Amino acid sequence: MSQRRPTSLEVARRAGVSRTTVSFVLNDVQTSKISAATRERVLKAASELGYVPDAAARSLVSGKTGTIGLVVSRAEHIRVDAFIPQTIYSLSRICMQGGYRLLIETAEEGGSAYNYDQLVGAKAIDGLVVLNPDPADHRLGDLIDRGFPAALIGAYPHPEAAAVSVDSASAMDRATTHLVENGHHRIGFIHYRQMTRLDEGGRFGGYRAALERAGLPLQERWVRSGDYSAASGYEAMRSILEDDPPDAIVAGNDTIALGAIAAITESGRRIPEDIAIVGFDDIPQARFMNPPLTTVNVPAAEMAETCGQVIMELIRNGRVGQPKRVFQAELVVRASSGAPGV
């Protein structure tokens, strides 16, 4: 038989106050004129009784849901992109520490309506985090313009967007330059998603800049788009291998690299002797690939925790002191790039 839950009336009686006062204190209603001593007495009574406010009632009183929504652009990405689980874990932990639940939703790119439209419209969340935002999604920009608390993990072309991102261009420049310095002059590129003109300044932009600085041509026949997954990296690499393949590949993420490695090996070629490869993200599996993958280490946990702090600050204060946070990423050299001595 389950133990009966204590009620707010019992808390009120123990603290010697009204139920309204209990409600105001436990829901942190800032407009109520309640003394610090009374507030402390109510909190002590609630703690002694083990009282937990009902979520629905709490929402009615405070106007807050205690919930932060996380939108991932596509459900499939949670299954295939190893970077995303790391982000979700760290974000959920920091939100829980701040007293918020994390509600995870997915939204198909190019669909009739992104799920955050419904979440915000139904007042189901206090704030929104969007992972890998679509640069062409104008509805997200409209939401930011309306002042709804929103924080992004990834770059987004809106001047007022609160975004936590990594300097992908400079990191990919370093990764490509690393291949050039190891004697590779025929270098291809497989992006982690479908490329658009807005990708010119990101990972593809860094790859192109490194080639230009080295005086190497960008060969369109060695450039492909992926779709986050190892399967898409595998198919893209197979396509590149069909005719006069390059001697090195830059992969837009490690999951793409994993598929590319499988295609290269299946073709009878050796890594890095025939085709060298570098990735991006440094997922936990990267150092266990065969051969271990040279890649760009992205601080996924730190980025997610920072984004959690940003969204909670936006919810509480309506603004954040530093809306743009750009992290630097380091190149981790392993055997797949053919570096001497590795």
Secondary structure by P-SEA (a helix, b strand, c coil): cccccccaaaaaaaacccaaaaaaaaaccccccccaaaaaaaaaaaaaacccccaaaaaaaaccccbbbbbbcccccccccaaaaaaaaaaaaaaaaacbbbbbbbbcccccccaaaaaaaaccccbbbbcccccccaaaaaaaaaccbbbbcccccccccbbbbcaaaaaaaaaaaaaaaacccbbbbbbcccccccccccaaaaaaaaaaaacccccccccccccccaaaaaaaaaaaaccccccbbbbccaaaaaaaaaaaaaaccccccccccccccccccccccccccbbbbbaaaaaaaaaaaaaaaaaacccccccbbbbbbbbbbccccccccc
